Amino acid sequence: MNKILTIILIALMISLYGCTRVNETTLVDENIIIGDISQTRPALEGNIRIVGIDDFSFFSEDIVSVRGDIFNQGYFSIFDILVSLDESGQIHMDYFFDENMDTHVIRSINGMGGWWYVAYYDGGWPERNVFRMDHYPYRDGMTITIIEAGQQDLESYYDIFRQEVERKVSNDGKTIIPQITLRGPNIGNLTFEDFIVEPHNLRSDMLVEGNVTAIDAILTLAEEDLINYTLTWYESIGAAQVVQSYWVERINEDIASGRCGFVYEAGPWAFAGFRGNHIHIPSDIRIILSPEYLEFYWICL
């Protein structure tokens, strides 16, 4: 995603940028879902750079996810690409799965430690993120760079992951978000506290049933008759050819139009905004475990 595709430019850039959108509508009460999921499985040759080591090419069909609890067959994460490179002998990676963080941790690559990553989708730009590498869905056209990060930064990320897992365990495995906020010019500031978000398996093509994503907050709120919405499936937006996600175009009477629409972010308060939470993973494929907050808010460029 780029400055055209950011979640800031939700859906209705059609007249300005020529979006490709599917126009089939299903009406359920006051909730509207426009469009059907297309073929989204990665199929093209990809590339990944490990700074100080080399650039590597890979074929999506060769990669099997180590997170079979998250990704359906044919889909995988950024971390899975590194595992594939390790298994093929192109790199040597020492790693392990930490149950207390619900993620894989890289001890070293070719004897060097302290690795993190920068990634963005088709046509995008680099952004700081605090998001598990083995949760980040790969899609065709991605740019991925594995970088050396400071140990202090890594430990701050790991602390957040541990806190999330502890919070979910204490909630008997439920995804309970302490604060959900929806903000718009007409809806004002809607806040919901300690809200249980249920999985809806909207992205059954990519994600294993039962995983909770950010967009599930919208769907669950609507099920409780607290809001209503419109979601639209987009194949592409402007220069970003690989979008292939549902976008939140309407919450109650606030409807995205022109350069105005809803963006979202989720995570710990310590990394709010562009410090690490506001990353351009579409809300329908961004898995959430137990974030401290989640926001969908209105912005105009």
Backbone bond lengths (Angstrom), bond angles and torsions (degrees), N, CA, C in turn:
res aa  C-N    CA-C-N  psi(-1)  N-CA   C-N-CA  omega(-1)  CA-C   N-CA-C  phi
1 M - - - 1.434 - - 1.511 110.02 -
2 N 1.326 116.03 143.56 1.440 120.54 -179.81 1.499 109.60 -121.53
3 K 1.334 116.92 -163.42 1.450 119.25 -178.36 1.516 110.86 -69.46
4 I 1.328 117.06 -11.11 1.459 120.41 170.43 1.509 108.72 -84.59
5 L 1.344 114.22 -41.62 1.465 119.35 -171.27 1.509 114.19 -89.04
6 T 1.292 121.09 -5.39 1.427 120.91 -177.79 1.509 108.80 -52.01
7 I 1.275 113.60 156.03 1.453 118.05 -178.94 1.515 109.62 -62.00
8 I 1.323 117.34 -14.33 1.459 122.21 173.92 1.522 109.79 -60.42
9 L 1.337 117.76 -38.56 1.459 120.95 -176.43 1.511 110.80 -95.96
10 I 1.271 117.48 53.22 1.451 122.72 -179.00 1.504 109.30 -47.07
11 A 0.914 132.72 152.80 1.406 150.22 165.45 1.506 121.44 15.48
12 L 1.302 120.65 -47.50 1.458 117.59 -169.57 1.517 112.89 -92.24
13 M 1.326 117.59 49.23 1.456 121.34 170.82 1.523 108.76 -95.08
14 I 1.304 115.55 16.70 1.454 120.83 -172.78 1.522 111.43 -55.70
15 S 1.318 116.28 -51.41 1.455 118.89 -174.69 1.508 112.42 -68.19
16 L 1.345 116.78 -25.81 1.451 120.70 -177.31 1.513 112.51 -90.40
17 Y 1.341 117.49 -37.14 1.451 120.22 -170.52 1.525 114.53 -125.18
18 G 1.313 118.55 -0.59 1.446 119.58 176.29 1.506 114.34 70.10
19 C 1.338 117.42 56.45 1.455 120.56 179.75 1.525 110.40 -71.49
20 T 1.319 115.92 152.42 1.450 121.66 172.78 1.506 107.82 -101.33
21 R 1.315 117.11 115.64 1.450 120.57 -176.18 1.514 110.08 -133.18
22 V 1.315 116.55 147.22 1.452 121.69 -179.26 1.506 108.83 -91.82
23 N 1.317 117.36 133.59 1.459 120.88 -171.56 1.529 112.22 -112.78
24 E 1.305 116.49 62.84 1.448 121.44 170.90 1.522 106.81 -119.72
25 T 1.316 117.04 130.21 1.457 120.82 -171.96 1.522 111.65 -116.63
26 T 1.321 115.47 132.69 1.452 121.54 173.05 1.528 107.71 -118.45
27 L 1.315 116.89 124.19 1.461 121.10 -178.30 1.519 109.26 -104.98
28 V 1.326 115.24 121.32 1.457 121.41 176.26 1.515 106.86 -125.30
29 D 1.333 116.26 107.75 1.457 120.99 -171.04 1.533 108.27 53.74
30 E 1.350 117.24 -119.05 1.462 119.90 178.42 1.516 111.35 -106.53
31 N 1.312 116.13 13.63 1.461 120.70 -178.83 1.524 109.52 -103.91
32 I 1.322 116.60 130.87 1.462 121.81 -173.26 1.520 109.57 -121.12
33 I 1.326 116.23 130.39 1.457 122.04 172.77 1.518 107.59 -119.20
34 I 1.333 115.98 119.08 1.461 121.93 -176.86 1.523 109.03 -106.43
35 G 1.312 116.52 121.07 1.460 120.51 173.65 1.513 113.76 97.52
36 D 1.323 113.94 156.79 1.459 121.83 -179.32 1.523 109.99 -115.83
37 I 1.327 115.32 153.08 1.456 121.56 177.55 1.521 109.65 -64.02
38 S 1.319 115.35 133.77 1.461 121.08 179.40 1.526 109.34 -96.22
39 Q 1.329 116.65 -165.29 1.464 121.61 173.90 1.524 108.13 -76.86
40 T 1.332 116.89 112.13 1.461 120.94 -173.11 1.518 113.35 -114.56
41 R 1.321 117.77 -0.84 1.458 120.32 -175.91 1.534 109.93 -67.83
42 P 1.342 118.72 131.26 1.463 120.90 178.32 1.529 110.87 -58.06
43 A 1.341 115.87 139.76 1.459 119.14 -176.51 1.519 113.29 -138.08
44 L 1.331 117.29 -14.61 1.456 120.77 -174.67 1.527 111.96 -92.64
45 E 1.312 116.01 161.59 1.457 120.29 172.90 1.520 109.24 -65.61
46 G 1.332 116.41 137.03 1.451 120.91 179.91 1.509 112.32 -116.61
47 N 1.340 115.13 171.10 1.461 121.04 179.95 1.520 109.90 -137.68
48 I 1.331 115.22 147.36 1.460 121.45 176.97 1.519 107.99 -142.32
49 R 1.314 116.27 137.74 1.468 121.41 178.61 1.521 109.41 -110.08
50 I 1.308 116.67 130.18 1.458 122.17 171.47 1.520 106.46 -109.55
51 V 1.312 116.25 108.56 1.465 121.69 -172.36 1.530 110.08 -58.65
52 G 1.331 115.14 130.10 1.453 120.72 179.07 1.520 114.11 84.92
53 I 1.335 116.32 -3.82 1.477 119.83 179.33 1.522 110.56 -119.15
54 D 1.345 118.35 -67.35 1.465 119.48 -179.81 1.520 109.78 179.19
55 D 1.331 114.47 172.87 1.456 122.39 169.69 1.523 107.97 -100.79
56 F 1.334 116.41 141.84 1.456 120.50 -176.58 1.524 110.02 -131.63
57 S 1.329 115.28 143.20 1.454 121.47 172.59 1.523 108.38 -103.93
58 F 1.326 116.04 154.59 1.462 120.74 178.76 1.518 108.63 -152.01
59 F 1.318 115.14 160.43 1.455 122.10 176.04 1.527 108.56 -112.79
60 S 1.321 115.64 128.44 1.464 120.89 -175.28 1.515 112.30 -56.48
61 E 1.321 117.02 -34.88 1.458 120.42 -176.71 1.531 112.89 -66.36
62 D 1.339 115.93 -16.32 1.463 120.13 -179.37 1.521 113.52 -88.63
63 I 1.331 117.42 -6.16 1.470 120.50 -171.00 1.526 111.08 -105.67
64 V 1.308 114.62 129.70 1.463 122.13 176.48 1.529 107.37 -117.60
65 S 1.320 117.22 131.00 1.461 120.52 -175.61 1.522 112.10 -72.65
66 V 1.329 115.04 138.98 1.465 120.04 172.40 1.535 110.53 -79.78
67 R 1.347 116.77 -8.07 1.459 121.35 177.99 1.528 109.34 -105.94
68 G 1.330 114.78 69.04 1.454 119.87 176.45 1.518 112.88 -65.01
69 D 1.332 117.17 -12.48 1.458 121.73 175.16 1.522 111.82 -80.90
70 I 1.334 116.56 -11.76 1.468 121.12 -177.29 1.526 111.59 -114.00
71 F 1.336 116.27 -51.12 1.465 120.39 -170.34 1.520 112.33 -105.18
72 N 1.327 114.77 135.05 1.453 120.93 172.01 1.525 110.03 -71.28
73 Q 1.313 116.48 163.61 1.453 121.61 -179.47 1.525 110.70 -57.05
74 G 1.325 115.80 133.74 1.452 121.21 -179.44 1.514 113.79 96.39
75 Y 1.330 117.03 -9.16 1.462 122.38 178.61 1.529 108.50 -118.49
76 F 1.323 116.01 154.48 1.456 119.01 -175.50 1.518 110.23 -163.21
77 S 1.329 115.47 174.12 1.461 122.28 -177.52 1.524 111.13 -107.21
78 I 1.314 115.42 175.33 1.466 121.33 174.22 1.522 110.45 -60.53
79 F 1.320 116.68 -41.12 1.455 120.05 -179.78 1.525 111.58 -60.93
80 D 1.316 116.93 -36.84 1.464 120.78 -179.36 1.524 112.05 -62.07
81 I 1.317 117.13 -29.77 1.471 120.08 177.12 1.525 109.78 -64.26
82 L 1.327 116.81 -43.16 1.465 120.90 178.19 1.525 111.04 -64.11
83 V 1.317 116.81 -39.99 1.468 119.97 177.65 1.524 109.90 -60.85
84 S 1.327 116.85 -41.81 1.462 120.95 178.93 1.525 111.56 -62.92
85 L 1.335 116.42 -41.91 1.468 120.16 177.63 1.525 111.00 -63.52
86 D 1.328 116.19 -37.60 1.464 120.78 177.97 1.528 110.55 -66.29
87 E 1.319 116.43 -45.17 1.461 120.05 -177.20 1.524 112.26 -67.36
88 S 1.339 117.14 -28.06 1.462 120.64 178.92 1.527 112.33 -87.51
89 G 1.344 116.62 -0.31 1.455 121.20 176.72 1.519 115.35 81.43
90 Q 1.328 117.34 10.93 1.460 119.99 -179.76 1.526 112.01 -79.72
91 I 1.324 116.06 -27.22 1.464 121.64 171.60 1.525 107.06 -137.31
92 H 1.319 115.28 168.29 1.463 119.89 170.95 1.525 107.15 -118.53
93 M 1.327 116.07 112.73 1.456 121.00 -178.08 1.521 109.98 -117.52
94 D 1.311 115.20 129.49 1.461 122.77 175.12 1.524 106.85 -104.03
95 Y 1.322 116.91 120.07 1.466 120.19 -175.68 1.520 109.76 -149.96
96 F 1.335 115.36 167.27 1.459 121.17 177.56 1.516 109.32 -153.48
97 F 1.332 115.55 162.69 1.460 120.90 176.65 1.520 109.31 -98.16
98 D 1.338 116.13 127.12 1.459 122.27 179.57 1.531 108.74 -105.43
99 E 1.324 116.46 107.84 1.460 120.74 -178.53 1.520 112.08 -63.23
100 N 1.317 117.07 -31.03 1.465 120.40 -178.88 1.521 112.73 -70.83
101 M 1.339 116.81 -15.69 1.457 121.16 177.05 1.525 112.01 -114.60
102 D 1.335 116.45 -8.02 1.459 122.98 -175.22 1.529 111.54 51.71
103 T 1.318 115.23 48.83 1.457 119.52 177.75 1.525 109.76 -161.62
104 H 1.321 115.85 161.25 1.454 121.94 173.27 1.528 110.15 -84.57
105 V 1.299 115.61 142.13 1.460 122.41 179.97 1.523 108.46 -117.39
106 I 1.314 116.29 131.93 1.463 121.39 178.14 1.525 108.79 -90.83
107 R 1.332 115.65 118.25 1.461 119.61 175.02 1.533 109.75 -77.33
108 S 1.327 115.55 -45.16 1.466 118.84 -178.00 1.519 110.64 -161.70
109 I 1.325 115.35 154.70 1.462 123.42 168.84 1.520 106.50 -125.85
110 N 1.309 115.64 121.08 1.472 121.42 -176.59 1.527 111.78 50.70
111 G 1.331 114.38 40.07 1.453 120.43 175.11 1.510 115.52 84.91
112 M 1.330 117.54 -4.05 1.469 121.25 -179.02 1.523 110.04 -107.91
113 G 1.334 117.00 140.51 1.452 121.67 -177.29 1.519 112.96 -110.55
114 G 1.342 115.03 -177.90 1.464 121.21 175.42 1.509 114.67 79.55
115 W 1.343 118.22 42.33 1.456 121.13 -174.37 1.524 113.13 -96.24
116 W 1.314 115.51 138.99 1.465 123.57 170.51 1.516 107.08 -137.09
117 Y 1.304 119.37 -162.34 1.462 119.44 -174.24 1.525 112.41 -152.27
118 V 1.324 114.46 158.07 1.464 123.51 170.63 1.524 106.02 -127.20
119 A 1.323 117.30 129.21 1.460 120.49 -177.16 1.525 110.28 -145.80
120 Y 1.322 115.00 149.55 1.458 119.29 173.38 1.524 109.27 -156.61
121 Y 1.325 114.22 154.74 1.452 120.44 -176.31 1.530 111.60 -82.44
122 D 1.305 114.67 176.93 1.455 124.08 -173.09 1.531 112.97 -41.67
123 G 1.346 115.74 120.62 1.454 121.12 176.00 1.510 114.95 77.32
124 G 1.335 118.39 14.78 1.456 120.39 -172.26 1.513 115.32 -91.62
125 W 1.303 115.59 -158.92 1.454 122.56 -179.43 1.528 109.18 -145.72
126 P 1.326 118.65 157.36 1.476 121.24 -177.02 1.524 111.87 -64.12
127 E 1.315 115.85 145.29 1.454 121.31 177.14 1.516 109.71 -151.29
128 R 1.323 115.21 147.10 1.461 119.70 178.29 1.517 109.10 -72.19
129 N 1.336 116.32 140.19 1.449 118.46 178.40 1.524 111.26 -141.36
130 V 1.323 114.01 149.77 1.469 121.82 172.46 1.529 105.09 -123.64
131 F 1.330 115.14 80.24 1.453 121.39 -173.49 1.519 108.16 -147.23
132 R 1.303 116.64 134.53 1.459 121.04 -176.66 1.528 111.52 -55.96
133 M 1.337 116.23 130.08 1.451 120.92 -177.12 1.526 111.83 -63.83
134 D 1.326 117.38 -33.18 1.465 119.60 -178.56 1.525 112.47 -86.54
135 H 1.356 117.09 7.31 1.460 122.88 171.26 1.531 111.88 -106.58
136 Y 1.328 117.36 -11.98 1.468 121.99 -172.20 1.531 109.14 -82.29
137 P 1.341 118.73 108.89 1.469 120.63 -174.83 1.526 112.40 -67.59
138 Y 1.318 115.62 133.36 1.458 120.31 173.37 1.527 109.18 -81.46
139 R 1.351 115.45 142.29 1.458 121.30 173.30 1.523 108.15 -140.35
140 D 1.319 115.86 153.33 1.457 120.37 178.55 1.525 110.74 -53.73
141 G 1.326 115.48 142.44 1.457 121.12 176.84 1.508 114.94 85.41
142 M 1.343 117.72 7.75 1.462 120.87 -178.73 1.522 111.70 -73.57
143 T 1.327 115.05 153.86 1.464 123.30 168.22 1.520 107.61 -111.88
144 I 1.335 116.45 125.64 1.464 121.18 -175.40 1.517 109.32 -133.15
145 T 1.325 115.92 127.56 1.457 121.84 176.37 1.515 109.03 -129.52
146 I 1.317 116.18 125.04 1.463 121.83 175.70 1.521 106.97 -93.72
147 I 1.324 116.88 123.54 1.452 121.93 -172.20 1.527 110.73 -122.34
148 E 1.305 115.62 160.38 1.463 120.24 172.19 1.525 108.61 -85.50
149 A 1.309 116.32 128.72 1.465 121.60 -178.84 1.513 109.18 -117.83
150 G 1.311 115.57 157.59 1.461 120.50 177.72 1.511 110.76 -68.00
151 Q 1.314 116.69 143.26 1.457 120.52 -179.30 1.515 112.04 -62.00
152 Q 1.323 116.77 -32.16 1.465 119.89 178.45 1.527 110.66 -64.51
153 D 1.351 116.46 -41.50 1.463 120.15 177.12 1.522 110.81 -63.25
154 L 1.316 116.57 -45.55 1.453 120.32 -179.27 1.528 111.33 -60.72
155 E 1.311 116.77 -43.20 1.455 119.85 -179.89 1.519 111.39 -64.16
156 S 1.329 117.40 -34.03 1.468 119.50 177.52 1.524 110.42 -67.09
157 Y 1.346 117.36 -36.54 1.463 120.60 176.07 1.535 110.04 -66.67
158 Y 1.315 115.20 -45.50 1.462 119.62 -177.86 1.527 111.25 -62.53
159 D 1.323 116.80 -37.38 1.467 120.35 177.48 1.529 110.58 -60.52
160 I 1.327 116.13 -41.36 1.463 120.89 179.03 1.525 110.17 -63.63
161 F 1.324 116.81 -43.41 1.462 120.31 -179.91 1.527 110.81 -62.20
162 R 1.336 116.56 -42.13 1.467 120.03 179.19 1.528 110.88 -63.13
163 Q 1.320 116.33 -42.75 1.460 120.14 -179.56 1.525 111.22 -62.76
164 E 1.327 116.35 -39.01 1.462 120.06 178.17 1.521 111.28 -61.50
165 V 1.328 115.94 -47.42 1.457 120.19 -179.21 1.521 110.03 -63.24
166 E 1.327 117.45 -44.22 1.464 121.03 178.87 1.527 110.60 -59.44
167 R 1.327 116.30 -41.42 1.460 120.31 -178.48 1.536 109.98 -65.84
168 K 1.327 116.55 -41.38 1.465 119.46 -179.74 1.520 111.18 -68.05
169 V 1.322 117.08 -41.13 1.468 120.79 177.58 1.529 110.25 -60.98
170 S 1.328 116.46 -43.60 1.469 120.61 -179.48 1.520 111.91 -65.63
171 N 1.353 116.45 -19.72 1.463 121.76 177.93 1.524 111.82 -100.03
172 D 1.337 116.05 23.60 1.469 122.39 177.27 1.525 112.15 57.96
173 G 1.323 115.57 36.72 1.455 120.36 176.40 1.508 115.29 81.83
174 K 1.312 117.66 2.79 1.465 120.85 178.87 1.519 110.41 -86.55
175 T 1.326 115.74 149.33 1.461 120.66 173.63 1.524 108.02 -89.66
176 I 1.318 115.15 99.42 1.465 121.35 179.80 1.531 107.50 -112.78
177 I 1.306 116.27 117.33 1.460 120.98 -177.33 1.525 109.04 -98.04
178 P 1.322 117.36 121.53 1.470 119.91 -178.14 1.522 113.54 -56.98
179 Q 1.356 116.67 -36.94 1.462 118.29 -179.25 1.524 110.71 -145.20
180 I 1.321 115.69 120.64 1.464 122.43 170.37 1.521 107.00 -112.71
181 T 1.320 116.64 129.87 1.460 121.84 -179.13 1.520 110.04 -125.92
182 L 1.320 115.58 132.58 1.461 122.53 173.24 1.514 107.34 -119.84
183 R 1.325 116.05 124.98 1.461 119.85 -177.38 1.522 110.30 -128.55
184 G 1.340 115.80 132.77 1.451 121.11 178.18 1.511 110.75 -157.54
185 P 1.339 117.36 166.97 1.466 120.46 -175.92 1.520 113.88 -63.55
186 N 1.332 117.56 -28.32 1.459 120.58 -179.48 1.523 112.86 -105.71
187 I 1.326 116.38 -35.85 1.471 119.03 -178.28 1.519 112.10 -78.68
188 G 1.350 115.84 -13.35 1.458 118.89 -179.39 1.523 110.97 72.76
189 N 1.313 115.87 -133.48 1.460 122.14 -177.37 1.531 108.12 -123.08
190 L 1.337 115.83 99.86 1.458 120.34 179.28 1.521 108.49 -96.99
191 T 1.312 116.66 125.87 1.462 121.00 -178.45 1.521 109.72 -124.37
192 F 1.326 115.21 134.54 1.463 122.18 179.22 1.526 107.50 -126.66
193 E 1.315 116.72 127.25 1.459 120.82 -175.27 1.527 111.33 -106.97
194 D 1.340 113.91 143.87 1.472 121.71 177.51 1.525 111.16 47.73
195 F 1.309 114.42 52.19 1.463 121.33 -173.94 1.527 110.37 -94.56
196 I 1.334 115.99 130.31 1.467 121.86 178.76 1.521 108.78 -83.66
197 V 1.333 116.68 122.31 1.461 122.36 178.94 1.523 108.91 -102.62
198 E 1.321 115.48 126.42 1.458 121.25 -178.08 1.528 110.61 -101.70
199 P 1.331 117.59 147.58 1.467 120.02 175.93 1.525 110.83 -72.97
200 H 1.336 115.73 143.88 1.465 120.80 178.24 1.525 112.37 -122.02
201 N 1.325 116.03 -3.75 1.465 120.88 175.29 1.526 111.93 55.28
202 L 1.329 114.97 39.03 1.467 120.39 179.30 1.522 110.81 -61.19
203 R 1.346 116.49 -38.70 1.463 120.46 -179.51 1.526 110.26 -102.61
204 S 1.323 114.72 63.41 1.460 120.63 -178.99 1.517 112.69 -69.14
205 D 1.341 116.49 -12.45 1.467 119.51 175.70 1.519 110.93 -70.05
206 M 1.322 117.41 -43.40 1.456 123.71 -172.12 1.515 113.57 -98.79
207 L 1.332 117.14 -43.67 1.455 120.81 -167.48 1.525 111.95 -106.35
208 V 1.313 115.28 142.52 1.460 122.37 177.65 1.525 109.59 -65.39
209 E 1.299 115.71 140.25 1.462 121.70 -179.40 1.522 110.95 -54.35
210 G 1.329 115.59 136.26 1.457 121.63 176.97 1.503 114.89 103.90
211 N 1.337 117.54 -13.56 1.459 120.33 176.54 1.528 109.77 -75.10
212 V 1.318 116.08 139.27 1.467 122.21 179.99 1.518 108.88 -97.50
213 T 1.329 116.76 131.58 1.460 122.17 177.31 1.526 109.99 -116.60
214 A 1.324 115.68 168.82 1.463 120.33 -177.87 1.526 111.75 -60.77
215 I 1.328 117.05 -36.52 1.464 119.22 -178.36 1.526 111.79 -68.97
216 D 1.330 116.71 -19.75 1.465 119.70 177.45 1.520 112.02 -62.58
217 A 1.323 117.27 -25.29 1.472 119.60 176.36 1.527 110.18 -61.77
218 I 1.337 116.27 -42.57 1.466 120.93 178.73 1.525 109.90 -64.40
219 L 1.327 116.82 -45.61 1.463 120.92 -177.65 1.523 111.66 -65.79
220 T 1.337 116.64 -38.62 1.465 119.75 -179.90 1.520 111.43 -70.03
221 L 1.324 117.08 -41.94 1.462 120.59 176.93 1.527 110.72 -58.75
222 A 1.329 116.20 -40.03 1.466 120.33 179.41 1.525 111.27 -67.22
223 E 1.338 116.98 -38.33 1.461 120.19 177.60 1.521 111.98 -61.70
224 E 1.327 115.30 -30.10 1.467 120.49 178.33 1.528 111.83 -86.08
225 D 1.335 116.45 8.20 1.477 123.03 -179.86 1.527 112.12 60.20
226 L 1.321 116.08 31.46 1.461 120.61 179.20 1.522 111.90 -94.52
227 I 1.329 117.47 -23.86 1.464 123.20 176.95 1.526 107.57 -150.47
228 N 1.341 116.29 173.82 1.452 121.33 163.88 1.521 108.54 -136.10
229 Y 1.328 116.61 165.00 1.462 119.42 -167.47 1.523 111.79 -148.48
230 T 1.340 114.14 167.39 1.456 122.97 164.44 1.520 107.70 -129.71
231 L 1.340 116.84 128.94 1.450 123.51 172.91 1.521 108.12 -113.88
232 T 1.327 116.65 142.98 1.459 121.19 177.90 1.519 110.75 -132.03
233 W 1.324 116.15 135.08 1.462 121.79 176.32 1.522 109.75 -83.87
234 Y 1.337 116.09 129.08 1.460 121.78 176.76 1.519 110.47 -120.03
235 E 1.302 116.04 129.34 1.454 122.00 174.15 1.520 110.56 -77.92
236 S 1.337 116.56 -44.40 1.463 121.68 -179.03 1.512 109.32 -149.31
237 I 1.324 115.55 161.79 1.458 122.11 174.30 1.516 107.35 -140.52
238 G 1.323 116.10 109.89 1.455 120.67 178.17 1.512 112.56 56.75
239 A 1.332 115.78 -126.85 1.458 121.57 -177.57 1.519 112.55 -72.85
240 A 1.302 117.49 -15.77 1.466 121.33 179.00 1.523 108.51 -84.94
241 Q 1.308 116.25 103.55 1.459 120.85 -175.07 1.524 113.13 -79.43
242 V 1.334 117.30 -25.72 1.466 120.59 -177.76 1.521 108.55 -112.39
243 V 1.310 116.19 92.10 1.464 121.87 175.35 1.522 108.68 -105.40
244 Q 1.315 117.23 -65.02 1.460 123.74 169.84 1.532 112.87 47.43
245 S 1.326 115.55 57.22 1.460 121.31 178.83 1.520 110.18 -152.30
246 Y 1.333 114.40 160.84 1.456 120.88 171.41 1.533 109.08 -85.26
247 W 1.328 115.31 138.92 1.462 121.89 179.52 1.523 109.35 -120.43
248 V 1.321 116.43 143.52 1.460 121.81 177.92 1.536 107.75 -81.66
249 E 1.335 115.63 106.23 1.465 120.24 -178.45 1.513 112.70 -96.11
250 R 1.332 116.58 -23.25 1.463 118.86 -177.41 1.515 110.08 -144.60
251 I 1.319 115.50 136.18 1.458 123.06 165.34 1.523 106.36 -126.92
252 N 1.327 115.31 116.11 1.467 121.46 -173.91 1.522 109.80 53.68
253 E 1.330 118.54 -124.07 1.462 119.61 -176.12 1.517 114.19 -91.24
254 D 1.311 117.77 -0.74 1.466 120.93 178.54 1.519 110.12 -89.08
255 I 1.336 116.28 113.43 1.455 122.61 -174.89 1.522 108.81 -117.89
256 A 1.313 117.48 127.57 1.462 121.28 178.86 1.521 110.24 -59.33
257 S 1.336 115.72 137.71 1.454 120.48 -178.33 1.516 109.39 -157.77
258 G 1.345 115.97 138.27 1.462 119.50 178.35 1.514 111.36 58.82
259 R 1.321 117.02 -121.53 1.463 121.95 -178.51 1.523 113.24 -99.33
260 C 1.317 116.83 15.13 1.461 121.16 -178.10 1.524 110.73 -119.06
261 G 1.324 116.33 141.80 1.457 120.39 178.27 1.510 111.31 177.89
262 F 1.329 115.05 -172.93 1.458 121.43 -176.10 1.523 111.45 -91.81
263 V 1.322 115.68 137.26 1.457 123.48 168.13 1.524 106.70 -117.61
264 Y 1.319 115.94 171.22 1.461 117.53 -179.98 1.519 109.90 -146.78
265 E 1.310 115.01 163.46 1.458 122.03 170.17 1.523 108.15 -157.72
266 A 1.322 115.03 159.23 1.465 120.38 -179.27 1.513 108.82 -153.87
267 G 1.328 115.77 151.08 1.452 118.98 176.98 1.514 112.40 144.73
268 P 1.337 116.70 -156.24 1.469 121.42 179.44 1.526 110.51 -84.21
269 W 1.317 116.67 148.35 1.464 120.46 179.57 1.527 111.53 -60.79
270 A 1.316 117.26 -30.42 1.461 120.73 -177.91 1.529 112.56 -62.76
271 F 1.348 117.06 -21.16 1.462 120.73 -178.80 1.522 111.50 -121.70
272 A 1.331 116.28 32.11 1.460 121.23 -178.31 1.526 111.15 -61.26
273 G 1.330 115.21 152.78 1.456 121.44 178.25 1.517 112.07 67.28
274 F 1.334 114.67 -141.34 1.462 120.02 -175.86 1.528 112.72 -83.59
275 R 1.331 116.49 12.32 1.460 119.85 172.71 1.529 111.56 -78.24
276 G 1.345 116.85 -7.71 1.460 118.83 177.33 1.513 115.98 155.71
277 N 1.350 118.02 -18.39 1.466 120.93 -177.25 1.518 114.14 -91.93
278 H 1.331 116.40 -32.06 1.467 119.96 -177.04 1.530 108.63 -87.02
279 I 1.318 115.22 83.63 1.466 121.10 179.86 1.522 108.50 -118.65
280 H 1.319 115.34 153.79 1.449 119.36 -168.55 1.522 112.94 -93.89
281 I 1.323 114.21 57.13 1.454 121.86 166.18 1.527 105.61 -96.85
282 P 1.317 118.73 122.76 1.469 119.18 179.31 1.520 111.47 -52.68
283 S 1.324 115.78 144.63 1.465 120.16 -172.79 1.521 113.03 -65.41
284 D 1.343 117.71 -19.34 1.468 118.60 -179.00 1.520 113.15 -83.18
285 I 1.356 117.89 -8.44 1.469 120.03 176.25 1.529 111.74 -125.39
286 R 1.325 116.78 10.59 1.461 119.98 177.12 1.520 109.87 -94.87
287 I 1.302 115.39 103.86 1.464 121.07 -179.35 1.526 109.99 -69.34
288 I 1.314 115.93 137.24 1.460 121.20 173.60 1.523 108.48 -122.10
289 L 1.323 115.87 140.61 1.466 120.73 176.99 1.523 110.29 -97.97
290 S 1.322 115.49 -65.87 1.460 120.15 179.16 1.526 108.75 -159.25
291 P 1.335 117.85 67.04 1.465 120.55 -178.13 1.521 111.73 -68.65
292 E 1.330 115.84 156.58 1.465 119.84 177.71 1.518 111.93 -70.56
293 Y 1.321 116.42 -29.34 1.465 119.42 178.79 1.526 109.72 -153.66
294 L 1.327 114.88 160.98 1.461 122.62 171.95 1.513 107.33 -143.94
295 E 1.325 116.48 134.48 1.458 121.84 -179.30 1.514 111.00 -131.30
296 F 1.327 116.81 137.34 1.458 123.13 161.95 1.528 105.14 -115.59
297 Y 1.308 117.60 120.77 1.456 118.97 -175.85 1.520 111.09 -139.06
298 W 1.317 114.08 157.78 1.460 123.67 -171.15 1.524 110.23 -89.79
299 I 1.313 115.65 137.91 1.461 119.32 177.44 1.524 109.21 -148.97
300 C 1.320 116.35 148.15 1.466 122.39 175.77 1.521 109.56 -121.82
301 L 1.319 116.67 136.32 1.463 120.32 177.40 1.517 110.50 -85.35
